[in-house]
Amino acid sequence: MAIPIAFKPVTVDFNADSVRRLEKAPGEHAEALLQAYDVLEAAHKEGLLDLLHGAISSRDTIITTLSKYAAQPEGVAGIRNLLTAAKILTELDPEVLDRISKAMSSATEEHKKEQTPPSLWQLFRWATSEDSRRGLSFLTMALSGLGRSLKNQT
């Protein structure tokens, strides 16, 4: 007959392990802790901690108010519109938006420098340039898509 092996599981003191890790933390994570203190100090100076404390204290009121407005038809439509806008933004190429932003900034600066409005001939020349035709083509396609979507809606 076999003799059973005595097995005694080792007891682990999780509290002591946590204390040991906490004692080692300042040395191992000194730079991260200093940055966390800086962030905490900046949040305190800007009043964000007070705002957060207020939001936590009145969470029931905030949640009740949000749920009341979200249950209304306008709230549902607003949430749907917000999600659709987020979807549209994720489909846009950031590089293209950056180039458009720079072009708009450049056009704004050029417009500020104008002393008098351009003549009709100058406007015609700008409108018939290759870049203007490319922009007009894009806007025309976008307007066509908008019109198509409005036609399907009715």
VOGU-3710 file (C-alpha; in Angstrom, 3 decimals, decimal comma):
1> maipiafkpv> 0,000/0,000/0,000  1,206/3,495/-0,875  2,101/5,995/1,767  0,480/9,378/1,184  2,811/12,317/0,710  2,236/15,054/3,190  1,397/18,292/1,396  1,211/21,536/3,185  0,519/24,564/0,917  2,630/27,599/1,500
11> tvdfnadsvr> 0,575/30,472/2,810  1,089/33,709/0,987  0,695/37,000/2,765  -0,617/39,274/0,025  -0,606/42,261/2,328  3,121/41,836/3,032  3,790/41,519/-0,716  1,913/44,768/-1,348  3,856/46,527/1,404  7,155/45,273/-0,055
21> rlekapgeha> 6,223/46,473/-3,561  5,118/49,833/-2,158  8,432/50,289/-0,350  10,367/49,591/-3,573  8,142/51,796/-5,764  9,737/55,214/-5,089  13,165/53,935/-6,170  11,937/51,995/-9,192  9,455/54,571/-10,456  10,916/57,856/-9,244
31> eallqaydvl> 10,648/59,699/-12,571  7,077/58,537/-13,177  6,074/59,548/-9,645  7,585/63,011/-10,101  5,655/63,460/-13,342  2,468/62,269/-11,642  3,015/64,844/-8,890  3,524/67,544/-11,540  0,278/66,558/-13,275  -1,540/66,508/-9,947
41> eaahkeglld> -0,180/69,960/-9,046  -1,179/71,397/-12,442  -4,672/69,914/-12,103  -4,946/71,466/-8,648  -3,818/74,908/-9,858  -6,277/74,865/-12,768  -9,167/73,785/-10,566  -9,637/70,451/-12,307  -9,494/68,562/-9,027  -12,316/70,704/-7,646
51> llhgaissrd> -14,313/70,060/-10,808  -13,685/66,325/-10,566  -14,616/66,319/-6,875  -17,847/68,155/-7,663  -18,687/65,761/-10,494  -18,100/62,748/-8,258  -20,150/64,267/-5,444  -23,126/64,999/-7,685  -22,895/61,914/-9,901  -26,500/60,871/-9,198
61> tiittlskya> -27,844/64,250/-10,306  -25,642/64,276/-13,416  -26,615/60,743/-14,431  -30,312/61,427/-13,826  -30,211/64,607/-15,917  -28,249/62,963/-18,747  -30,575/59,971/-18,856  -33,631/62,270/-18,870  -32,316/64,207/-21,887  -31,012/61,104/-23,653
71> aqpegvagir> -34,468/59,521/-23,499  -36,047/62,419/-25,398  -36,238/62,263/-29,205  -33,839/65,225/-29,509  -31,325/63,453/-27,292  -31,522/60,262/-29,346  -31,102/62,250/-32,567  -28,173/64,163/-31,047  -26,399/60,959/-30,013  -26,968/59,439/-33,453
81> nlltaakilt> -25,655/62,609/-35,123  -22,603/62,611/-32,868  -21,834/58,985/-33,745  -22,307/59,692/-37,451  -20,011/62,723/-37,242  -17,396/60,585/-35,494  -17,691/58,004/-38,285  -17,223/60,716/-40,914  -14,149/62,050/-39,103  -12,559/58,594/-38,945
91> eldpevldri> -12,965/58,217/-42,709  -11,114/61,456/-43,511  -7,432/61,272/-44,339  -5,480/63,381/-41,800  -2,844/64,335/-44,385  -5,487/65,689/-46,754  -7,096/67,666/-43,916  -3,683/69,063/-42,990  -3,069/70,217/-46,572  -6,560/71,761/-46,748
101> skamssatee> -5,951/73,551/-43,451  -2,650/74,968/-44,708  -4,253/76,037/-48,002  -7,086/77,783/-46,135  -4,576/79,553/-43,902  -2,568/80,659/-46,917  -5,711/81,884/-48,707  -6,755/83,794/-45,599  -3,378/85,529/-45,423  -3,502/86,413/-49,131
111> hkkeqtppsl> -7,056/87,746/-48,728  -5,975/89,987/-45,829  -3,222/91,478/-47,982  -5,650/92,512/-50,738  -6,199/96,266/-50,796  -9,072/96,214/-53,295  -11,355/93,413/-54,430  -10,088/91,511/-57,488  -11,531/92,368/-60,870  -13,935/90,042/-62,622
121> wqlfrwatse> -11,169/89,184/-65,075  -8,838/88,161/-62,205  -11,621/86,062/-60,662  -12,229/84,406/-64,040  -8,515/83,621/-64,430  -8,354/82,118/-60,922  -11,547/80,118/-61,492  -10,187/78,628/-64,728  -6,826/77,556/-63,288  -6,150/73,831/-62,968
131> dsrrglsflt> -6,158/73,936/-59,146  -9,446/75,863/-59,027  -11,074/73,425/-61,442  -9,872/70,551/-59,271  -11,426/72,191/-56,187  -14,639/72,991/-58,046  -14,805/69,379/-59,208  -14,543/68,149/-55,623  -17,170/70,608/-54,379  -19,491/69,703/-57,270
141> malsglgrsl> -19,167/66,000/-56,458  -19,838/66,698/-52,784  -22,902/68,804/-53,662  -24,157/66,076/-56,006  -23,833/63,515/-53,224  -25,630/65,856/-50,829  -28,450/66,365/-53,325  -28,699/62,623/-53,955  -28,964/61,938/-50,235  -31,659/64,606/-49,859
151> knqt> -33,614/63,192/-52,810  -33,579/59,691/-51,286  -34,737/61,136/-47,967  -38,035/62,506/-49,274
//
